[in-house]
Amino acid sequence: MTEGEALRAAIDLFYLPSQIRIVRRQPLPKGTGLLLRLAVGDPSAANEAKRHSGRSIIANREAAVFFVEQILLRPDADEYTILGLDHTAEITEFRAHMALLLKWLHPDMNSDENRSLMACRVIDAWNKVKSLDRNRRQQSEPGTSILQSQNRFNLSRTPIGWQHHKMSSLHSRVAFQNVSHLPPHRCRLLRILKSLLGYTRTNRHSAQQSGK
C-alpha cells in the first residue's frame, strides 16, 4: 500500500542512517502524509502505522521524524520535497502537508531554535508551489491572458475626456482636439461629441444674451 511505502522507507533509514545520501537522490516514496501525521502525534496515524509495520507507536514516530528532518527538510531540498510531494499532487495535498509541518514545527511541540528556520522554509515552499499552481491554471485558460492584454490596451487608448467625467469645459476641448492618433471611428465619434458640445454652449450663450 502507498501509505506504508513511506513508513517502510523511514524505518529502514532510521536503522541504517548511512543510506541517507542514497535516499536523498531517490524520488520520494508514496505516503509521506502518514509520516507527517505521525510527527504531530495523530492517534489515528499511530494506529495505522502500527498495523503497517508491527512496531511500537514510539518507534514509528521516531522513524517518521527522522525521515522528515533528513529527507524532506534537508538543506538542498526544493519546494516540492519540503512539502513531501511531487509536482503531480493536488494543491489541496500541498496545503494539508504544509499545515502538518507547521504544526509539528510549532514551539508548543518543540522548542528547538532551528525549528523557526524550518518553518520559514516550509512557508516559502508553500508560497512557491501556490504561485506555480496559479500560473499553471491561468495558462490552461487561453482566453484569460488575451482578455487581460486587450483590457490593458483599451485602457491605454481610452480618450482623456472619457476618463474624467468632471473635467472643465476647457480641459474637455483640449482633450477632444487631439484625436489624430485615434482610429477613424473614434475620431468621428469625438468630432460629433465636440460639435454637440459646441452647439450646446452656443445655444446657452444666445439664451443668456436674449435674456439681458
LINJOGI-V537417 format. One line per field, one symbol per residue. phi: phi as a letter, one per 30 degrees, with the letter a starting at -180 (. if undefined). burial: + if it has 24 or more other ideal C-beta (glycine too) atoms within 12 Angstrom, else -. A space follows every 10 residues. Layout:
phi: ???
burial: ???
This chain:
phi: .ddddddddd ddddcbddce dddddcdddd jdeddddddd iddddddddd ddcicddddd dddddddddd cdcdecdddd dedibcdddd dddddddedd ddddddedca cddddddddd dddddddddd dddddddddd cddddddddd ddddddcdee dcdbdcdddd dddddddccd dddedddddd dddddddddd dddddddddd dd
burial: --++++++++ ++++------ --+----++- ++++++++++ ++--++-++- -++-+-+--+ ++++++++++ +++---+-++ +++++---+- --++-+++-+ ++-++----- ----+--++- ++--++-++- --+------- ---------- --------+- +--------- -+--++--+- ---------+ ---+------ ---------- --
